[in-house]
Amino acid sequence: MIKKAKLSQKNKLLNIKKIRDSIDKIDTQILKYLSLRRKEVMKITKYKKRSEIVDQKRIASMLKKLVKKGKALNLSLIHI
């Protein structure tokens, strides 16, 4: 019985490692997308005056859309 419990614990640890590895890969993808997004935002700065770069109306609109999409994906507001 002790051997089975140890094996079960070993499997549990292996499963946790697999899940954490998957999370790490997702985190890396998120960082890559944030980098791509930043590059696109920088392109916009070529077409706007410095005082026009922050568009409060667009930010509010984007946040509203993202909250709606996040809720559809069962994310809480803290995760959006």
C-alpha positions as CSV (number, residue, x, y, z in Angstrom):
1,M,0.0,0.0,0.0
2,I,2.8,2.4,0.8
3,K,4.4,1.8,-2.6
4,K,1.1,2.7,-4.3
5,A,0.8,5.9,-2.3
6,K,4.4,6.9,-3.4
7,L,3.6,6.1,-7.0
8,S,0.5,8.1,-6.8
9,Q,2.4,11.1,-5.3
10,K,5.0,10.7,-8.1
11,N,2.3,10.8,-10.7
12,K,0.8,13.8,-9.0
13,L,4.1,15.7,-9.2
14,L,4.6,14.7,-12.8
15,N,1.1,16.0,-13.7
16,I,1.7,19.2,-11.8
17,K,5.0,19.7,-13.7
18,K,3.3,19.1,-17.1
19,I,0.6,21.6,-16.2
20,R,3.2,24.2,-15.1
21,D,5.2,23.6,-18.3
22,S,2.0,24.3,-20.2
23,I,1.4,27.5,-18.2
24,D,4.9,28.6,-18.9
25,K,4.4,28.1,-22.7
26,I,1.2,30.2,-22.5
27,D,3.0,32.9,-20.6
28,T,5.7,33.0,-23.3
29,Q,3.0,33.3,-26.0
30,I,1.4,36.2,-24.1
31,L,4.7,38.0,-23.9
32,K,5.3,37.5,-27.6
33,Y,1.8,38.9,-28.4
34,L,2.4,41.9,-26.1
35,S,5.6,42.6,-27.9
36,L,3.9,42.4,-31.3
37,R,1.1,44.7,-30.0
38,R,3.7,47.2,-28.8
39,K,5.3,47.3,-32.2
40,E,2.0,48.0,-33.8
41,V,1.3,50.8,-31.3
42,M,4.6,52.3,-32.1
43,K,3.7,52.4,-35.8
44,I,0.7,54.6,-34.9
45,T,3.0,57.2,-33.2
46,K,4.3,58.0,-36.7
47,Y,0.9,59.3,-37.7
48,K,-0.1,61.2,-34.5
49,K,1.2,64.2,-32.7
50,R,2.7,63.5,-29.3
51,S,-0.4,65.1,-27.6
52,E,-2.7,62.8,-29.6
53,I,-1.1,59.5,-28.8
54,V,-3.3,58.7,-25.8
55,D,-6.9,58.5,-27.1
56,Q,-9.1,58.3,-24.0
57,K,-12.2,57.5,-26.1
58,R,-10.5,54.6,-27.8
59,I,-9.1,53.3,-24.5
60,A,-12.6,53.4,-23.0
61,S,-14.1,51.6,-26.0
62,M,-11.3,49.0,-26.1
63,L,-11.7,48.3,-22.4
64,K,-15.5,47.9,-22.8
65,K,-15.0,45.4,-25.6
66,L,-12.3,43.5,-23.8
67,V,-14.4,43.2,-20.6
68,K,-17.3,41.9,-22.7
69,K,-15.0,39.4,-24.5
70,G,-13.4,38.4,-21.2
71,K,-16.7,37.7,-19.6
72,A,-17.7,35.6,-22.5
73,L,-14.6,33.5,-21.8
74,N,-15.6,33.2,-18.1
75,L,-12.8,35.5,-16.9
76,S,-13.4,37.7,-13.8
77,L,-12.7,41.4,-14.1
78,I,-9.5,41.0,-12.2
79,H,-8.1,38.8,-15.0
80,I,-9.1,41.1,-17.8
